[in-house]
Amino acid sequence: MENDKLFDLMTKMYSEMHDMNTNLNAKIDSIELDVKETKSVQIRMEQTLNEKLSALFDGYNQNTDQLNRISEEVAKHEEVIIRRVK
């Protein structure tokens, strides 16, 4: 009789452990899927950010070039004005 109770208890424990293992595996699979999706979103965000930063720096360089050209023209005009005043 004791052996039957012990066997039943061990069978019940094995069944519960098996169920817990199945649930744990399902949760791990879900977490792995979430991580893959997160990595995918992160890669897309980085690509978009790099494109936007590149465009921003291109605009900055164009603005700087234009300001330099304007400064050169203003300097030329200042020289002409100074010559006329003297």
VEXZA-476758 format. One line per field, with one value per atom (N, C-alpha, C, O): residue number from 0; x, y, z; atom name; chain. Coordinates in steps of 0.02 Angstrom, whole numbers, plus 32768, in hexadecimal, padded with zeros to 4 digits. Layout:
BEGIN
rotor	[NUM; ...]
X	[X; ...]
Y	[Y; ...]
Z	[Z; ...]
vexvo	[CA; ...]
zamar	[A; ...]
% end
This chain:
BEGIN
rotor	[0; 0; 0; 0; 1; 1; 1; 1; 2; 2; 2; 2; 3; 3; 3; 3; 4; 4; 4; 4; 5; 5; 5; 5; 6; 6; 6; 6; 7; 7; 7; 7; 8; 8; 8; 8; 9; 9; 9; 9; 10; 10; 10; 10; 11; 11; 11; 11; 12; 12; 12; 12; 13; 13; 13; 13; 14; 14; 14; 14; 15; 15; 15; 15; 16; 16; 16; 16; 17; 17; 17; 17; 18; 18; 18; 18; 19; 19; 19; 19; 20; 20; 20; 20; 21; 21; 21; 21; 22; 22; 22; 22; 23; 23; 23; 23; 24; 24; 24; 24; 25; 25; 25; 25; 26; 26; 26; 26; 27; 27; 27; 27; 28; 28; 28; 28; 29; 29; 29; 29; 30; 30; 30; 30; 31; 31; 31; 31; 32; 32; 32; 32; 33; 33; 33; 33; 34; 34; 34; 34; 35; 35; 35; 35; 36; 36; 36; 36; 37; 37; 37; 37; 38; 38; 38; 38; 39; 39; 39; 39; 40; 40; 40; 40; 41; 41; 41; 41; 42; 42; 42; 42; 43; 43; 43; 43; 44; 44; 44; 44; 45; 45; 45; 45; 46; 46; 46; 46; 47; 47; 47; 47; 48; 48; 48; 48; 49; 49; 49; 49; 50; 50; 50; 50; 51; 51; 51; 51; 52; 52; 52; 52; 53; 53; 53; 53; 54; 54; 54; 54; 55; 55; 55; 55; 56; 56; 56; 56; 57; 57; 57; 57; 58; 58; 58; 58; 59; 59; 59; 59; 60; 60; 60; 60; 61; 61; 61; 61; 62; 62; 62; 62; 63; 63; 63; 63; 64; 64; 64; 64; 65; 65; 65; 65; 66; 66; 66; 66; 67; 67; 67; 67; 68; 68; 68; 68; 69; 69; 69; 69; 70; 70; 70; 70; 71; 71; 71; 71; 72; 72; 72; 72; 73; 73; 73; 73; 74; 74; 74; 74; 75; 75; 75; 75; 76; 76; 76; 76; 77; 77; 77; 77; 78; 78; 78; 78; 79; 79; 79; 79; 80; 80; 80; 80; 81; 81; 81; 81; 82; 82; 82; 82; 83; 83; 83; 83; 84; 84; 84; 84; 85; 85; 85; 85]
X	[8029; 8000; 802B; 801C; 805F; 808C; 80AC; 80B5; 80BE; 80DD; 80AD; 80C1; 806E; 803C; 8033; 802F; 8031; 802C; 8069; 8064; 80A3; 80E1; 80E3; 80F8; 80CF; 80CE; 809D; 80AC; 8061; 8030; 804B; 8042; 806C; 8088; 80BE; 80C1; 80E9; 811E; 8101; 811B; 80CE; 80AD; 808E; 8093; 806D; 804F; 8084; 807B; 80BB; 80F1; 8110; 811F; 8119; 8135; 8107; 811E; 80C6; 8096; 8097; 8095; 8099; 809B; 80DC; 80DB; 8113; 8153; 8153; 816E; 8135; 8131; 8106; 8118; 80CE; 80A4; 80C9; 80C5; 80EE; 8114; 814A; 8156; 816A; 819D; 817F; 819D; 8144; 8122; 8111; 811B; 80F6; 80E5; 8123; 8122; 8158; 8197; 81B2; 81C9; 81B0; 81C8; 819E; 81B8; 815C; 8131; 8141; 8142; 814E; 8160; 81A3; 81AB; 81D3; 8214; 820D; 822C; 81E5; 81DA; 81BA; 81CC; 818B; 816B; 819E; 819D; 81C9; 81FB; 822C; 8240; 8241; 826E; 824F; 8271; 820F; 81EC; 81EA; 81F4; 81DC; 81DB; 8220; 8224; 8255; 8298; 82A7; 82C4; 8294; 829F; 827A; 8295; 823C; 8214; 8233; 8235; 824B; 826A; 82A9; 82B6; 82D1; 830E; 82FD; 831F; 82C9; 82B4; 829F; 82B2; 8278; 8262; 829E; 82A2; 82CD; 8308; 8331; 834A; 833A; 8360; 833F; 8361; 82FD; 82D9; 82E0; 82E8; 82DB; 82E2; 8328; 8330; 835B; 83A0; 83AA; 83CA; 838E; 8396; 8373; 838F; 8338; 8313; 8338; 833E; 8352; 8377; 83B6; 83C6; 83DA; 8417; 8407; 842C; 83D0; 83BD; 83AD; 83C1; 8388; 8375; 83B2; 83B7; 83DF; 841C; 8447; 8464; 844B; 8471; 8454; 8478; 8412; 83F1; 83FC; 8406; 83F9; 8403; 844A; 8452; 847C; 84C1; 84CD; 84F3; 84AD; 84B3; 8496; 84B5; 845D; 843F; 846C; 8473; 848A; 84B7; 84F3; 8506; 850F; 8548; 8534; 855A; 84FA; 84E3; 84D9; 84EA; 84BD; 84B1; 84F5; 84FC; 8525; 8568; 8589; 85A6; 8584; 85A1; 8581; 85A3; 853F; 851C; 8530; 853A; 8536; 854C; 8593; 85A2; 85BE; 8602; 8603; 8628; 85DA; 85D5; 85BB; 85D4; 8588; 856C; 85A1; 85A9; 85C6; 85FA; 862F; 8646; 8642; 8674; 865A; 867E; 861B; 85FE; 85F9; 8607; 85E5; 85E1; 8626; 862D; 8659; 869D; 86B3; 86D3; 86A1; 86B2; 8690; 86AF; 8651; 862C; 8647; 864A; 865C; 867A; 86BA; 86C6; 86E2; 8720; 8710; 8732; 86DE; 86CA; 86B1; 86C3; 868A; 866F; 86A7; 86A8; 86D6; 870E; 8739; 874F; 8744; 876B; 8748; 8769; 8706; 86E1; 86E2; 86E5; 86E0; 86DE; 8721; 8722; 8758; 879A; 87A3; 87D7]
Y	[7FC4; 8000; 803F; 806F; 803F; 8078; 8085; 80BF; 8050; 8058; 8077; 809F; 8064; 8081; 80CC; 80F3; 80DF; 8127; 814D; 8184; 8130; 814F; 8155; 8188; 8120; 8121; 8156; 817B; 815A; 818C; 81D3; 81FF; 81DD; 821E; 8231; 8269; 8201; 820E; 821A; 8244; 81F7; 8200; 8246; 8268; 825A; 829C; 82D3; 8304; 82CA; 82FB; 82FF; 8335; 82C6; 82C4; 82E9; 830F; 82DC; 82FC; 8348; 836E; 835E; 83A6; 83C5; 83FC; 83A3; 83BD; 83BF; 83EE; 838E; 838D; 83C8; 83E9; 83D5; 840E; 8450; 847D; 8456; 8493; 849C; 84D3; 8465; 8468; 847E; 84A6; 8465; 8478; 84C2; 84E5; 84D9; 8520; 854C; 8581; 8536; 855C; 8561; 8596; 852A; 852A; 8559; 857C; 8559; 8586; 85CF; 85F9; 85DF; 8623; 8637; 866F; 860A; 8618; 8624; 8652; 85FC; 8606; 864B; 866D; 865E; 869F; 86D8; 8709; 86D1; 8704; 8708; 873F; 86CF; 86CF; 86F2; 8717; 86E7; 8709; 8754; 877C; 8768; 87B0; 87D0; 8808; 87AC; 87C7; 87CF; 8801; 879E; 87A3; 87DE; 8803; 87E8; 8820; 8863; 8893; 8865; 88A1; 88B2; 88EC; 887F; 888A; 88A4; 88D0; 8888; 889E; 88E8; 890E; 88FB; 8940; 896E; 89A4; 8958; 897F; 898B; 89C2; 8958; 895F; 8991; 89BC; 898D; 89BC; 8A03; 8A32; 8A0C; 8A4E; 8A6A; 8AA5; 8A40; 8A57; 8A6C; 8A9E; 8A45; 8A57; 8A9A; 8AC4; 8AA2; 8AE1; 8B1B; 8B51; 8B11; 8B45; 8B58; 8B93; 8B26; 8B34; 8B5C; 8B8A; 8B4C; 8B71; 8BB9; 8BE8; 8BC2; 8C06; 8C2F; 8C6A; 8C0F; 8C32; 8C45; 8C7B; 8C18; 8C27; 8C63; 8C8F; 8C64; 8C9D; 8CDD; 8D12; 8CD8; 8D12; 8D2F; 8D6B; 8D04; 8D1B; 8D36; 8D65; 8D18; 8D33; 8D7A; 8DA6; 8D84; 8DC7; 8DF8; 8E31; 8DE0; 8E0B; 8E20; 8E5A; 8DF0; 8DFF; 8E30; 8E5E; 8E27; 8E55; 8E9B; 8ECD; 8E9F; 8EDF; 8F01; 8F3E; 8EDB; 8EF7; 8F10; 8F46; 8EE9; 8EFE; 8F3F; 8F6C; 8F43; 8F7F; 8FBB; 8FF2; 8FB2; 8FEA; 9000; 903B; 8FD0; 8FE2; 900A; 903B; 8FF6; 901C; 9063; 9093; 9068; 90AA; 90D5; 9110; 90B7; 90DD; 90F6; 912E; 90CC; 90E1; 911B; 914B; 9118; 914E; 918F; 91C5; 9189; 91C4; 91E2; 921F; 91B8; 91D1; 91F7; 922B; 91DD; 9200; 9244; 9276; 9246; 9285; 92B6; 92F2; 929D; 92C9; 92E8; 9324; 92C1; 92DC; 9314; 9347; 9309; 933C; 937B; 93B2; 9373; 93AC; 93D2; 9410; 93AE; 93CE; 93F5; 942C; 93DB; 93FD; 943D; 9471; 943B; 9476; 94AC; 94E8; 9498; 94C8; 94EC; 9528; 94CA; 94E9; 9514; 9534]
Z	[8000; 8000; 8000; 7FDC; 8027; 802A; 7FE7; 7FD2; 7FC5; 7F83; 7F51; 7F27; 7F54; 7F27; 7F33; 7F04; 7F73; 7F83; 7F6C; 7F50; 7F78; 7F62; 7F16; 7EFB; 7EF4; 7EAB; 7E91; 7E63; 7EB0; 7E9C; 7EA7; 7E7D; 7EE0; 7EEF; 7EBC; 7EA3; 7EAC; 7E7C; 7E36; 7E11; 7E24; 7DE4; 7DE0; 7DAE; 7E16; 7E18; 7E14; 7DF1; 7E39; 7E37; 7DF0; 7DD7; 7DD2; 7D8E; 7D5D; 7D33; 7D64; 7D38; 7D42; 7D11; 7D80; 7D8E; 7D74; 7D59; 7D7D; 7D64; 7D18; 7CFA; 7CF9; 7CB0; 7C97; 7C66; 7CB9; 7CA7; 7CB1; 7C87; 7CE8; 7CF5; 7CBF; 7CA7; 7CAC; 7C78; 7C35; 7C11; 7C25; 7BE7; 7BE8; 7BB6; 7C20; 7C26; 7C22; 7C02; 7C42; 7C40; 7BF9; 7BE3; 7BD5; 7B90; 7B64; 7B39; 7B70; 7B4A; 7B59; 7B2C; 7B98; 7BAB; 7B8C; 7B75; 7B8C; 7B6F; 7B24; 7B09; 7B03; 7ABB; 7AAE; 7A7E; 7AD9; 7AD1; 7ADC; 7AB7; 7B0D; 7B1A; 7AE0; 7ACC; 7AC5; 7A8C; 7A50; 7A2C; 7A45; 7A0E; 7A1A; 79EC; 7A58; 7A68; 7A5D; 7A44; 7A6F; 7A66; 7A1C; 7A08; 79F3; 79AB; 798E; 7964; 79A2; 798A; 79A0; 797A; 79DE; 79F8; 79D1; 79C1; 79C2; 799B; 7956; 793C; 7938; 78F6; 78F7; 78CB; 7929; 792F; 793C; 7920; 7965; 7974; 7935; 792A; 790C; 78CF; 78A0; 7883; 7899; 786F; 7889; 7862; 78CB; 78E9; 78DD; 78CD; 78E4; 78D9; 7890; 7883; 7862; 781B; 780C; 77EA; 7826; 781C; 783B; 781D; 7878; 789A; 7874; 786D; 785A; 7834; 77F5; 77E3; 77D4; 7798; 77AA; 7787; 77E0; 77F4; 780B; 77FB; 782F; 7844; 7809; 7807; 77D9; 779C; 7778; 7762; 7771; 7750; 7779; 775C; 77BA; 77E5; 77DC; 77D6; 77DC; 77D4; 778E; 7785; 775B; 7717; 7715; 76F7; 7734; 7737; 775C; 7748; 7792; 77B9; 778E; 778E; 7769; 773E; 7706; 76F7; 76E9; 76B5; 76D2; 76B2; 770D; 772E; 773C; 7731; 7754; 7762; 7722; 7721; 76ED; 76AC; 7694; 767D; 769A; 7684; 76AE; 7693; 76EF; 771A; 7709; 770A; 76F9; 76E5; 76A4; 769E; 7674; 7635; 7641; 7624; 766B; 767B; 769E; 768E; 76CC; 76F0; 76BF; 76C4; 768F; 765D; 7633; 7626; 761F; 75F8; 7620; 7607; 765F; 768A; 7693; 7692; 769B; 76A3; 7664; 7669; 7629; 75EB; 75E8; 75D6; 75FA; 75F8; 762C; 761F; 7665; 7698; 767D; 7688; 765B; 763E; 760C; 760C; 75E2; 75B1; 75D5; 75C1; 7607; 762D; 764F; 764E; 766D; 768F; 765E; 766E; 7622; 75EF; 75D9; 75D0; 75D1; 75BC; 75F2; 75E2; 7630; 7667; 766C; 767B; 765F; 7664; 762A; 7623]
vexvo	[N; CA; C; O; N; CA; C; O; N; CA; C; O; N; CA; C; O; N; CA; C; O; N; CA; C; O; N; CA; C; O; N; CA; C; O; N; CA; C; O; N; CA; C; O; N; CA; C; O; N; CA; C; O; N; CA; C; O; N; CA; C; O; N; CA; C; O; N; CA; C; O; N; CA; C; O; N; CA; C; O; N; CA; C; O; N; CA; C; O; N; CA; C; O; N; CA; C; O; N; CA; C; O; N; CA; C; O; N; CA; C; O; N; CA; C; O; N; CA; C; O; N; CA; C; O; N; CA; C; O; N; CA; C; O; N; CA; C; O; N; CA; C; O; N; CA; C; O; N; CA; C; O; N; CA; C; O; N; CA; C; O; N; CA; C; O; N; CA; C; O; N; CA; C; O; N; CA; C; O; N; CA; C; O; N; CA; C; O; N; CA; C; O; N; CA; C; O; N; CA; C; O; N; CA; C; O; N; CA; C; O; N; CA; C; O; N; CA; C; O; N; CA; C; O; N; CA; C; O; N; CA; C; O; N; CA; C; O; N; CA; C; O; N; CA; C; O; N; CA; C; O; N; CA; C; O; N; CA; C; O; N; CA; C; O; N; CA; C; O; N; CA; C; O; N; CA; C; O; N; CA; C; O; N; CA; C; O; N; CA; C; O; N; CA; C; O; N; CA; C; O; N; CA; C; O; N; CA; C; O; N; CA; C; O; N; CA; C; O; N; CA; C; O; N; CA; C; O; N; CA; C; O; N; CA; C; O; N; CA; C; O; N; CA; C; O; N; CA; C; O; N; CA; C; O; N; CA; C; O; N; CA; C; O; N; CA; C; O; N; CA; C; O; N; CA; C; O; N; CA; C; O; N; CA; C; O]
zamar	[A; A; A; A; A; A; A; A; A; A; A; A; A; A; A; A; A; A; A; A; A; A; A; A; A; A; A; A; A; A; A; A; A; A; A; A; A; A; A; A; A; A; A; A; A; A; A; A; A; A; A; A; A; A; A; A; A; A; A; A; A; A; A; A; A; A; A; A; A; A; A; A; A; A; A; A; A; A; A; A; A; A; A; A; A; A; A; A; A; A; A; A; A; A; A; A; A; A; A; A; A; A; A; A; A; A; A; A; A; A; A; A; A; A; A; A; A; A; A; A; A; A; A; A; A; A; A; A; A; A; A; A; A; A; A; A; A; A; A; A; A; A; A; A; A; A; A; A; A; A; A; A; A; A; A; A; A; A; A; A; A; A; A; A; A; A; A; A; A; A; A; A; A; A; A; A; A; A; A; A; A; A; A; A; A; A; A; A; A; A; A; A; A; A; A; A; A; A; A; A; A; A; A; A; A; A; A; A; A; A; A; A; A; A; A; A; A; A; A; A; A; A; A; A; A; A; A; A; A; A; A; A; A; A; A; A; A; A; A; A; A; A; A; A; A; A; A; A; A; A; A; A; A; A; A; A; A; A; A; A; A; A; A; A; A; A; A; A; A; A; A; A; A; A; A; A; A; A; A; A; A; A; A; A; A; A; A; A; A; A; A; A; A; A; A; A; A; A; A; A; A; A; A; A; A; A; A; A; A; A; A; A; A; A; A; A; A; A; A; A; A; A; A; A; A; A; A; A; A; A; A; A; A; A; A; A; A; A; A; A; A; A; A; A]
% end
